[in-house]
Every structure is written in C-alpha cells, then in structure tokens.
Amino acid sequence: MSQPPHGDAASAPASSSPSDPSEASGDAAATARLLPGGPVAERILAEVAERVAALIRRGVTPALATVLVGDDDASAGYIRIKQRQAAELGFASPHAHLPADATQADLHAVIESFNADPAVHGLLVQYPVPAHLDYDRALMAVDPDKDVDGMHPLNMGRLALGLPGPLPCTPAGIEELLAHHGIPVSGREVVILGRGATLGRPLAILLGQKRPTANAAVTVVHTGVPDWPRYTRRADILVAAAGVPGIIRPEHVKPGAVVIGGGVRYAGRRLLPDVDESCARVAGAITPRVGGVGPTTVAMLFRNAVAAAERATAAANGSGDPTVSG
Ligand SMILES: Nc1nc(=O)c2c([nH]1)NC[C@@H]1CN(c3ccc(C(=O)N[C@@H](CCC(=O)O)C(=O)O)cc3)C=[N+]21
C-alpha cells in the first residue's frame, strides 16, 4: 500500500476516459487526471441493489424515510435525487414534508413516529432546517440505529472509538473514491481544509484509522489559520472541506497532488465548489466539478440504509441468523 507520493497521478488507469470533457478550458498545458465519483457510486449501488434483492426475497422491503422542513428549492431537489435513487434500488421512501413554520415539537413528532415504525429502517432529516429550529436536537432525536447520515452523536462517538456503525456519508464516500481510483492513502500526507461536523472532522478520523485504504498522516486546518496555505501545500492529498467557494487556488496545491473537492456551497440550486477549476493545471489528479464527491455521498447513504434494514431484520428474527424466516 505504499507507493511514491506522486506515482498514482502519472499512471492514469483505464477509468479516466480521454473523452472526459475537462473543464479546464483553453490552454493545453498539463491537466490533472479526473477522478469521477459516478463509477464509484455505481459499484456501491450495485452491491446495495443485491442486498436489497436479498431482503425482498425474505419479504422485507427496506425503507428510507426522509423529513424536509420548509420549501428550500435546493433541499427539495436533493430529496428528489434520493427518492429517485430509492425507487431504482427497490427501497420504499416514505416522506414527511413539514411547513416552513413548523415547530421543534412538530419536527420531533414526525421523527418519533418514524422511529417507532418497524417498517422504517433508515431516517434522515434534510439539512438545513429553517433558522428557528435546532437541527442538532432533531438529530439527537433520531434513533441511532436508523441514522443513515451517520451523524448522531452515538455514531460519531463510535467512529471516534473505531467501533462499527454507520459512517458519515461524504467522508466515507471520499475514502471509497480514493480507493476506487487506486490512489494510495496509507502513510501519505492528507491535509483537510475545514473542520466541519459533516466533512472535515469525521474525514480526519476516518482517514487516520488503521485500514489499508486509510492509515494516513492527517492534518486538519481551517480558514481561520492565517497561514493555512502553508499546510495545504504540503499535502499529497488535499481535501477541500471549507464551504468557501473558490478558496483553493493553484498556489495552494503542491504540484502533482491529488485534490478532492468536498466542500460546496449552494447559491439557490447552483453548486459553488471550494476548488477553483484552475487547480487542474497543478494537481496530478482532481475530482470534477460535477460528478465528483456528490454521487459517492448518495451511494453511501443507501449503503447505510440497507445495512440498517439488514440489522433490523436480523434482530427481528431473534438469533441474528440471516437465513432464518421467509
Ligand atoms: N441529512 C442530510 N443528509 C445529506 O446527505 C444531505 C443533506 N442533509 N442536506 C443537503 C446535502 C447535499 N447533499 C448532496 C448529495 C449529493 C449531491 C450530488 O450528487 N450532486 C451532483 C450534482 C448536483 C448539482 O449539479 O447540483 C454532483 O455532485 O455531481 C449533492 C448534494 C446531501 N446532503
């Protein structure tokens, strides 16, 4: 699992097709190999589909419930992506849509009813919620066994302790993306710009763990450190997780480094990535603006959901023997 720091970027395997329309326009100067998330997601979702089929053969339809508060356009759009994917995979996707003026109690009533419903295996409350509501309190009300985002404090605690549990989707998707594209992580220097609870912080834990696809020397730095480029320029693998559009520029990237665009902000439905596209001139490999980390996030959500359904089914069968019942 140990290779020279830049070896991977030069030896582009078959998966990066030469027909990929690189967004780096104009100059024919060096352009990074692209690291699409689509093929990664497809492989994960194919595995999920098999596990769903096995559950359905045993009479269990896995169900992933979604809760949306308010009428934010982008959020409604992402819920639709998840529902379409759910239908394709054979999941039921019960949905609760609360009005923008719903109270915290209204939200908790919906969460409690999904928690109590044995036909619901996974549950996610779409982030963000309107400003008068407390998202963290809502998250804590979700049954940790149904927490497909892997964000409940119990599951974050499991992650920190190295115990099994649902993994946060975007971090887990990034580990999968790196592994899929054959980028060595073990023993290398990973720098994460951003320390948020959904990406930077849990990714640091994940990639620092003792696993062949992780085991890195991880540094977390944030934009409040005046000299943050000093850190990002050291990275063999730089992960942008700041949520500040365009913050990562070519001068922040070590030549030949792998650049993963994790952080995004949304302007309405438009996606504004942390990584400026000009970084492709310096990086050895880089995720595309669209079709990079996003699709892997959704795939991991469904992997968590099918795992929750399998656990619930095994528990309902008493012994935990997955061949019982039918
Ligand atoms: N409880 C909760 N769990 C979430 O997982 C969650 C959430 N709340 N709130 C919103 C964010 C956002 N999110 C995305 C997932 C996939 C893409 C995705 O696949 N995007 C495509 C295209 C998107 C576009 O063009 O706008 C791409 O990156 O290629 C984007 C965004 C999950 N979120």
The ligand as a MOL file (V3000), in Angstrom:
LIG
                    3D

  0  0  0     0  0            999 V3000
M  V30 BEGIN CTAB
M  V30 COUNTS 33 36 0 0 0
M  V30 BEGIN ATOM
M  V30 1 N -29.4580 14.9280 6.2510 0
M  V30 2 C -28.8230 15.2510 5.1270 0
M  V30 3 N -28.0570 14.3320 4.5170 0
M  V30 4 C -27.3990 14.6430 3.3600 0
M  V30 5 O -26.6780 13.7880 2.7990 0
M  V30 6 C -27.5470 15.9580 2.8130 0
M  V30 7 C -28.3600 16.8660 3.4980 0
M  V30 8 N -28.9610 16.5030 4.6590 0
M  V30 9 N -28.5550 18.1150 3.0330 0
M  V30 10 C -28.0120 18.5350 1.7510 0
M  V30 11 C -26.7490 17.8230 1.4460 0
M  V30 12 C -26.3480 17.9190 -0.0010 0
M  V30 13 N -26.2030 16.5640 -0.4520 0
M  V30 14 C -25.8380 16.2250 -1.7330 0
M  V30 15 C -25.8020 14.9260 -2.1820 0
M  V30 16 C -25.4700 14.6300 -3.4850 0
M  V30 17 C -25.1650 15.6210 -4.3940 0
M  V30 18 C -24.8560 15.2820 -5.7950 0
M  V30 19 O -24.8250 14.1320 -6.1890 0
M  V30 20 N -24.5820 16.2930 -6.6300 0
M  V30 21 C -24.2890 16.1090 -8.0360 0
M  V30 22 C -24.8840 17.1590 -8.9150 0
M  V30 23 C -25.5890 18.2800 -8.1950 0
M  V30 24 C -25.8130 19.5610 -8.9660 0
M  V30 25 O -25.4920 19.6620 -10.1530 0
M  V30 26 O -26.3410 20.4650 -8.3300 0
M  V30 27 C -22.7920 16.1290 -8.2180 0
M  V30 28 O -22.0680 16.4990 -7.3030 0
M  V30 29 O -22.3660 15.7750 -9.3000 0
M  V30 30 C -25.1810 16.9110 -3.9550 0
M  V30 31 C -25.5090 17.2000 -2.6470 0
M  V30 32 C -26.5890 15.7050 0.5460 0
M  V30 33 N -26.9320 16.3730 1.6440 0 CHG=1
M  V30 END ATOM
M  V30 BEGIN BOND
M  V30 1 1 1 2
M  V30 2 2 2 3
M  V30 3 1 2 8
M  V30 4 1 3 4
M  V30 5 2 4 5
M  V30 6 1 4 6
M  V30 7 2 6 7
M  V30 8 1 6 33
M  V30 9 1 7 8
M  V30 10 1 7 9
M  V30 11 1 9 10
M  V30 12 1 10 11
M  V30 13 1 11 12
M  V30 14 1 11 33
M  V30 15 1 12 13
M  V30 16 1 13 14
M  V30 17 1 13 32
M  V30 18 1 14 15
M  V30 19 2 14 31
M  V30 20 2 15 16
M  V30 21 1 16 17
M  V30 22 1 17 18
M  V30 23 2 17 30
M  V30 24 2 18 19
M  V30 25 1 18 20
M  V30 26 1 20 21
M  V30 27 1 21 22
M  V30 28 1 21 27
M  V30 29 1 22 23
M  V30 30 1 23 24
M  V30 31 2 24 25
M  V30 32 1 24 26
M  V30 33 2 27 28
M  V30 34 1 27 29
M  V30 35 1 30 31
M  V30 36 2 32 33
M  V30 END BOND
M  V30 END CTAB
M  END
